[in-house]
Amino acid sequence: MIKHVIFDLGGVLIDLDMPRCLEEFRALGADPEVLLRRPEPADAGSGKAKATLCDGLVANGAMDLYQTGDVSTDDFVAGIQRFCKSGTTEEQVLEAWNACLLAIPAYKLEFIKALREEGYCTHLLSNTNDAHWQLIAKEHFGGRTDEYFDSLFLSQEMHMSKPNADIFLSVLEQLGAEASQCLFLDDAQANVDAAQALGYKVYKIPVRYDFRKDVMQILEEEKQ
């Protein structure tokens, strides 16, 4: 029986606009591929996978290190500034970086609370970074993430990232749970496949989709 519902953040809860972010970086003179790229076939089986993002993109270069907390925000910004036109400030880089963050629809937050009232433990498992997370936690969760999640599993704090198996195994260890007791919701196929291979119950959510009915159906079926 499912006891834990584990949500991805970007593309599942918070709406993202990566093209907007990339345009902001182009305006600063930086090639977006400094940050993001689409995975090549040769990436498969080549060792530790890059952190997945939305729309099939993966983190590149300094961004991958930033997603796993292996460089600080200051170092990340300084690294990006090297690729921007002369005179680009730290504030401009951070504004461009955060430009992809839109909103979390209120019904999704209400749904998480409803799941908790039904007795499910709810958790967040996200490939994110300090700049994004600080903004999201303050502006979209009101600084009270504990009202929505029993646990936060953030890539930059764990020094791991999806779709690598180690982050999913660490979640199970910290929860003291079997994979079959966990329903993992994500919008990236690579992440869903990785979790499923370890025995998680999974559901790939289309971007900007009202998933409430589908998730409840899965939970009800698992009770039978």
C-alpha positions in Angstrom: 0.0 0.0 0.0 1.2 3.5 -0.8 2.1 5.5 2.3 4.3 8.2 0.8 3.6 10.6 -2.1 6.7 12.2 -3.4 6.4 15.3 -5.6 8.9 16.8 -8.1 8.9 20.6 -7.9 9.6 22.2 -11.3 7.0 21.3 -14.0 4.9 19.3 -11.5 4.1 21.9 -8.8 5.7 25.2 -10.0 5.1 26.2 -13.6 8.4 27.0 -15.4 9.2 29.1 -18.5 12.7 28.0 -19.5 12.6 29.9 -22.8 12.1 33.1 -20.9 15.2 32.3 -18.8 17.2 31.5 -21.9 16.2 34.7 -23.6 17.3 36.7 -20.5 20.7 35.1 -20.7 20.9 35.8 -24.4 20.2 39.4 -23.6 23.2 39.3 -21.3 25.3 37.9 -24.0 25.6 34.4 -22.8 25.0 31.3 -24.9 22.2 29.3 -23.2 24.2 26.1 -23.7 26.6 27.3 -21.0 23.7 26.3 -18.7 21.4 23.9 -20.4 21.5 21.3 -23.2 19.6 18.4 -24.5 21.2 15.0 -23.7 23.1 13.2 -26.5 22.7 9.5 -27.1 26.3 9.1 -26.1 25.4 10.2 -22.6 23.5 7.0 -21.9 25.6 4.6 -19.8 28.5 7.1 -19.6 28.5 7.3 -15.8 26.8 9.7 -13.5 23.9 11.4 -15.3 23.6 15.2 -15.4 20.8 16.7 -13.4 17.5 16.6 -15.3 15.4 19.7 -15.7 12.2 20.4 -17.6 11.3 19.8 -21.2 14.0 17.1 -21.6 16.8 19.5 -20.8 19.8 18.6 -18.6 22.1 20.8 -16.6 25.4 21.6 -18.2 28.8 22.8 -16.8 28.6 24.9 -13.7 24.9 24.5 -13.5 25.1 20.8 -12.9 27.5 21.5 -10.0 25.2 24.2 -8.7 22.2 21.8 -8.8 24.1 19.3 -6.6 25.4 22.0 -4.2 29.0 21.5 -5.2 29.5 25.2 -6.0 28.1 28.2 -4.1 25.7 30.7 -5.5 28.5 33.3 -5.6 30.8 31.0 -7.5 27.9 30.0 -9.9 27.1 33.6 -10.6 30.8 34.5 -11.1 31.2 31.6 -13.5 28.2 32.7 -15.6 29.4 36.3 -15.6 32.5 35.2 -17.5 30.2 34.3 -20.5 28.1 37.5 -20.3 28.9 40.9 -21.9 31.2 43.2 -19.9 29.5 45.0 -17.1 26.9 42.4 -16.3 26.2 42.5 -12.6 25.5 39.7 -10.1 21.9 40.9 -9.7 21.3 40.7 -13.5 22.6 37.1 -13.6 20.3 36.1 -10.7 17.3 37.9 -12.2 17.9 36.0 -15.5 18.4 32.7 -13.6 15.1 33.2 -11.6 13.2 34.3 -14.7 12.0 30.8 -15.4 10.0 30.6 -12.1 6.3 31.3 -12.5 3.7 30.2 -10.0 2.3 27.2 -8.1 -1.4 26.9 -8.8 -3.3 27.2 -5.5 -5.2 23.9 -6.2 -2.0 22.0 -6.1 -1.1 23.3 -2.7 -4.6 22.5 -1.4 -4.3 19.0 -2.9 -1.1 18.3 -0.9 -2.8 19.4 2.3 -5.7 17.1 1.5 -3.4 14.2 1.0 -1.9 14.8 4.4 -5.4 14.9 5.9 -6.1 11.5 4.3 -3.1 10.1 6.2 -0.5 10.1 3.4 3.0 11.4 4.1 4.0 14.0 1.4 7.5 14.8 0.4 9.4 16.9 -2.1 12.2 15.5 -4.3 13.7 18.1 -6.5 16.7 18.9 -8.6 17.0 22.5 -7.6 19.6 25.0 -6.4 19.9 27.5 -3.6 18.9 30.6 -5.5 15.7 29.0 -6.9 14.8 27.3 -3.7 15.2 30.4 -1.5 12.9 32.3 -3.7 10.3 29.5 -4.1 10.2 28.7 -0.3 9.6 32.3 0.5 7.2 33.4 -2.2 5.3 30.2 -2.9 5.3 28.4 0.4 5.4 31.4 2.6 8.4 30.1 4.4 6.3 27.2 5.8 7.2 24.2 3.8 6.4 22.0 6.8 2.7 22.8 6.2 2.9 20.9 2.9 5.8 18.3 3.2 7.0 15.9 5.8 10.4 15.8 4.2 12.4 17.9 1.7 14.9 16.0 -0.5 16.7 18.8 -2.4 19.6 18.0 -4.8 21.8 20.8 -3.6 21.6 19.6 0.0 22.0 15.9 -0.8 24.8 16.4 -3.3 22.9 14.0 -5.6 20.5 14.5 -8.5 17.9 12.7 -10.4 17.9 10.5 -12.5 20.8 8.8 -10.6 19.8 5.8 -8.5 21.7 7.1 -5.4 19.2 9.9 -4.7 16.2 7.6 -4.9 17.9 5.0 -2.6 18.8 7.8 -0.1 15.2 8.8 0.0 14.1 5.3 0.9 16.7 5.0 3.5 15.8 8.3 5.1 12.1 7.5 5.0 12.6 3.9 6.3 10.3 2.8 3.5 10.0 0.2 0.8 10.0 1.5 -2.7 6.6 -0.1 -3.3 5.2 2.2 -0.6 6.1 5.3 -2.5 4.3 7.0 -5.3 6.8 9.3 -7.2 5.4 12.1 -9.4 7.7 13.7 -12.0 7.5 15.3 -15.4 10.8 13.9 -16.7 10.7 10.5 -18.3 14.3 9.7 -17.2 13.5 10.4 -13.6 10.3 8.3 -13.7 12.1 5.4 -15.4 14.9 5.5 -12.8 12.5 5.4 -9.9 10.4 2.7 -11.4 13.5 0.5 -12.0 14.0 0.6 -8.2 10.5 -0.5 -7.4 8.8 2.9 -6.9 5.2 3.4 -8.0 5.4 6.2 -10.5 3.3 8.6 -12.6 4.7 10.8 -15.3 2.8 14.1 -15.1 2.3 16.2 -18.2 3.5 19.8 -17.8 0.9 22.2 -16.5 -1.6 19.4 -15.9 -4.3 19.1 -13.2 -3.1 15.7 -11.9 -5.4 15.4 -8.9 -8.0 13.0 -10.3 -5.3 10.7 -11.8 -3.3 10.6 -8.6 -6.3 9.8 -6.5 -7.2 7.0 -8.9 -3.8 5.5 -8.5 -4.0 5.7 -4.7 -7.5 4.2 -4.6 -6.4 1.3 -6.9 -3.4 0.6 -4.6 -5.7 0.2 -1.7 -7.5 -2.7 -3.3 
